[in-house]
């Protein structure tokens, strides 16, 4: 097992370039198997979740070629099965998009129930509701989502609660349904828009993404395409908060500033300076942040994925802050690890954190239990005095490309070492002492 070792207390300085959006890439790769023509996708993040999904579609029979680090070519003309029941499928949440893609193209799918980070209940009932409304029969049998139909018929679908996953999944299937599908109370996140734009580049007819109502006119078939994925708003937000947490000065390049408005607003509120450019954003501060209140909401609100980073930043604030998590009930699991480093955080009724800012954190051995919570612990290590070891970095590498390299380039004193390699740890400490 690998871990990060970090010597904190050094401000981050310089420039960092943001990779393609993981959450968009998962939906786009699933959509790529909906045509028998070749698809080329650029700005694909080089992370383990993407590697696993590409492996899954290869197991279905698709031909996958990695053209360089961040570009992939996919041809799904020889898909030979609609069943995916492997360890890779069960490890990642985004594998459930294969249900919508296969159901749309082949009118049947059998996909293992997905995995992902243990941050709370993420039911697929809204996905099933959408597929059934389109005319599919859906059952959960032997740990598989089993969906089939003679044909999909467009219809009106209203989600009682907005869902990114269900919106994308139903959108995939509806592209090749007969007639028009209307999705009301649709998710408005940037990656929903990006998946729709990719589908439209393949010949789909989707309008209204980014609003509450999406209208999809079914087409007989989809064609090949070349497409570039949008920048990752969560990675961009992570480096924004890392700059603020370390009292640094960082220019974050290859971003869409509009996607970052909720993060920018909160940083400005706690006294951090933020400058926006056309495709970059600069974050700088030399003081402790002030206190604030935050509640996670669906986009364009403050995203749940950024809550652990915000909570960590506020652990060094000059007052008392309240963070309310309204999306996932287990998203404060990382707080126990932060308290080992001296943070003063009390979680109330599992969804509210009361944070009393302290003057400093101190290094400790901590363990990541999910992707964003793990990234937050790295931020804590950068903020802390002394040495911090973050275990289970495989969670972090599911969603961040070259994470330690990008941090190192900004001046972070950190390295990735094998947890059993005590010599490497001693060597790191000697080198930086």
N, C-alpha and C positions, 0 to 999 in steps of 0.2 A: 504494500500500500504506500502511496506517495502522500507527502504533506508539504505545506509551505512553512518555511521558517522566515520570520520577519524581524528586523530590528527597527523599531518605530522612532518617531520623533523628528522625522525629516520632511520638510514640505515638498510636495510634488511640483515640478516645474517643467515646462516645455510643451510639446505638441503630441497629440495622440489621434490616430485615424480609426474611425468606427467601422466595424465589419457589417456584413449584411444581417438582416433581422431574422433571428432564429425562428420566431413564431410565424413569420410570413413564409420562410423557406419550407417549413414542414407542410403547410397547406399547398404550396406551389409544387413541391415534389410529388405529392399525392395527385394533384391535378394533372401532372405531366403524363400519367399513365392512362389518361382518358382519350388519347388519340393513338392511332397506329403510325403516325408520322413522327419524325425526330424533333425533339425539343432541346434547345440550348439555354441554360440558365446561368447567368453571371452573378457575381457578388454573393455567392453561396458561402455561408460561414463554415470554417473548417473546425467543427466541433463534434463531439461524440454522438449527440442526438441525431445529427444529420447523417453521420456515417451509418448509424443503425438503421435509419429509415431507408437509405439507399440500399443497404444490404437486404432489407425486407423486400423491396420491389424487384431486386435481382432474383430473390428466391421465388417470386411470382412468375418470373420468366422475362422480365424487362432487361434490356442491355444497357448497362450504365458505364460511361467512360468519364473519368475525371480528367479534364483538360486543364492542367495546372491546379493550383491550390484552391482557387475559389470559383472555378467554372466546371459545370457538369453537362454532359450530353446524354440524353435518355431516349431510347426507342423501345416502346412497349408493344410493338406489333406482334411479338411472339409470346405474350402472356399466356401461360398454360394452365393456371389455376387461380381461383378466386378465394382460396383458403390460405390464411397466414396465421400460424399457431406456433411461433418460435419464441425463444428467449428474448430476441431483439424486439419483437412486437410488444411483449409484455413490459419491457423496460421503459418505453417512452410513451408519453401522453399523446403525442401527435399521430400515432399510428391509427387512431380511430378515424382519421380523415380518409383512410383507404376504404372504409365502408361506403361513404358517399361517392367516392371516385369509381369504385368497382360496380356499385349498384347503378350509377348513372350509365356506365358503358356496357356492362354485361348483364344488368338486371338481377344480379345476385352477388353476395359477398358473405364470407365467413372469416371474421377477424377476431383474434384473441382480445379479451378485455384489456385495456391499456393500463400502463403503470404510471411512472413519473414521480415527482417529489411528494412526500407525505406531508402536505400542508393543509389537509382538510378534505372534506367530502366533495367530490366532483362528479355528481351523478350524470348519466347519459340519457336520462329520461326525456329531455327536450330534443335530443337527436332522434330518439326513437319516435317521439310524437311527430316530428317533421317528416321522417321517412314514411310513417304510416299514413300521414295525410296525403302524401304523393302516391299512395296505392301499394306500398310494400307491406309484406308480412314480416314482422321482426320478432325474433325470439332470442332469449339468452339460454344457450344449451352448452353444457360441458365447458364452461368458461369462454364460450365464443359468442360474439354478436352475429347472429345468423339472419340475413335479410334477403328476400327474393320477391320477385314480382314478374308478371307477364309484360307489363308496361307501366311506366310512370306517367301520371297525369298531373298537369299543373293545377295548383289550388291556392287558396289563401291560408296562410299559417300565422298564427299570433302566438308569440312567446310570452308567457306570464311574467317571465324574468329574462332580461337580456342575457344572451350567452354567446361568447365569441365562437367557441367550438361548434355549437349547434348551428349558428348562422353560417359558418363556413361549410360545414358538412352538408347541410340541406342545400346550400347554394351549388355545391359540386353536383349533387344528384339532379337538381332541378334544371341544370344547363342542358341536359339531354332528355328532359321530360317533354311530353306533348303538351302544347299550350303554354299559358302564362302562370307563373308562380309569383305570389306576393308574400314577402316575409315582413310582418309588422313587429314592432319593438325589436328590430334587428340590432345587433352589436355594431358600434360605429368605429371601432379601433382601426388604426392605420393598417394593420396587417390584414384585416377583412377587406379593406379597399385594395390592397396590393394583390391579394389572391384573385379578387374580381377583375382587376386590370389584366392580370396574366391570363385568366380565362377568356376575357374579351380579345386579347391578342391572338388567342387560338380559334376565334370565331364565335365565341359565346355572345349572348345579348343580355347583358346585366346593366341595370341603371339604378341609381339611388344609393349606392354604397357610400358610407360616411353619414347617412341620415337614418332616421328611424324606420324607413320603409324602403325595401329593396324589391325591384321588379325584374323578373327573369323571364324572357321568352325563350322557350326551348328550341334548340336547333337539332337537325338530324345527326350531325357529327362535328367533331372538333379537328383542327388541323395542327400542324407543327408551328413552332414559334421560337423566337429568340427574345429573351427577357432578362432584365437586371433587377434584383431584389433591392428594396429600400433599405436605408441604414437602420440599425438596431436602436430603437429609442431607449430600451432598458440598459444596454451597454453604455450609450451616451449619458444617460442619467447617472449610472454608476460612477463614471469618471467625473461628472459634474460634482457629485457629492464627495468623491475622494479628494478632489481639489479643495473643496471647502473644509473637509474634515482635517486635512493636513496643513491648513493655512498656507495653501500654495497658490500657484498661478499657472493655469493650464488652458491651452487652446485646443478645443475638441473639434476635429475636422470630420467632414463627410457626415453631416447631420441635417435633419429637417427641423429647424428651430420651432416651427408650429407644433410639432409632435411633443416638444419638451416644455410647453408653456406652463403646465401644472407644476413641474419641478422648478422651473425658473421663478415662478411666483412665490413658492415657499422659501427658496434660497434668498430672494430679495427681502422677504418678510423677516428673516432671522439675521439680516445685515450683511449678507454676502453680495459682492459685486458681480453682476452678470452682464456681458456685452454680447449682443446678437449680430451675426453677419449673414450673408446669403446662405451659406452652407457650412457655417461653423459657429461655435459659441465659446466665449472665454469666461472662465470662472476664476475669481481671485479674492482672497481675503487674508488678513493678518491678525484677526481677532477671534475670540470664541463666539460661536453663534448665539443669538438671543433665543428665547423660548417661543413656542407657538402651539397651536392645536391643529391636528391633521386627521382627516377621515378618508379612508380609501373608498373610491367609487369607480364605476366603469368610466372609460374614456368619454369625454375629455377631462374627467376628474383625476384626482391623484391616484395613480395605479397601485394596485396591491403589490405588484412585483417590486416597487420602489420603497414600500413601507419599511423593510428591515434596514435599508440604507439610511432612511430618514431617522428612524429610531436610534440608530448608532450615532449619527451626527448629533442628535439632540442630547445624547448622554453626556456631552461636554458643554452643554448650553449654560447660559448664565442665570437660568430660572427654572421653573417647573413647566413641563409640556405634557400634553395629553395626545396620544395617538390611538385612534379607533380603527380597528380592522373590521370592515363590514362585508368582506368577500369570503375569506377562508378562516375557519375556526382554529387551525393549528399553526398560524403564521407567526406566532410569538415563541416558537420552540427555541430559537437562537438566543433568547433573552437570558436563559440560565447560563449560557456560555459567556455572555457579556458581563454578568454579575461576577464571574470569576476574575474579571479584569478590573473590577472596582466600580462598575456602573451601578447606579441606584435607580432601579426600575421595578415597579410593582405592577403585575398583570392582574386586572380585576375582571371577573366573569369571563375569562378566556379571550375577550375581544377588545379590551381597552388597556393600554399601558400608560401608567403615570410615571413620568420621567423627571427625576430631580437631578439637574445638571451637576456634575462634579468637575473639579479642576483638572484632573488627569486620570487616565487609565494606565494600568500596569500590565506588562506582558504576562501571558499564561499559556498553558496548553489547552486548546479548545477544539471542538469537533463540529464540523459542518453536518447538518442533517437534511439540508435541501439546498437548491441552487442559489437562491437570492440570500437566504440566511447565511450561507457560506461566504458569499461575496461581502456581506456586511461584517463578518468576522475578520476578513482581510483588511477592510477599512479600519476596524478597531485596532488591529495590529499595527497599522501604519500610524495611527494616532497615539498609540501607547508608548510608555517608557519601557525600555528593555526589550527582551526577546519574546515573541509570540510564535507558537507552533499551531498551525491550523491543520487538523487531520481531516481525512475523507475528502480530499480535493477533487475527486472524481465527480462529485456533485457540481462543483463550480465549473469544471471543464465541460459539462454538458451544455453550457450556455454562453461561455466566453471563449473567444478565439485568442490564443497566445496571451492569456491573462497576465501571467507573471512577467513575460517579456515586455508587454506594454507598460506595466507598472515600473519595471526596472528602467525602461527608457525615460520615464518621467522622474527617475531618481530614487524610487523606492528601494530600500535595502532589503531584498528578499530573494529567496531561491526555492526551487522545488527539489526535495531530496526524498530518498526512500526512507520510510519510517524505521526500518531496521538498520539503517546505515549510520551508526553513531559517529563514525569517523567523519562523514560528510557534514554532520551537524557541527562537530568540533572545528572542522576546517572552516566552515562558514563563520563561526563566531571569532576565530582567530583572525580571519581575513578582514572582518569589519570592525574589530575592536580597536 
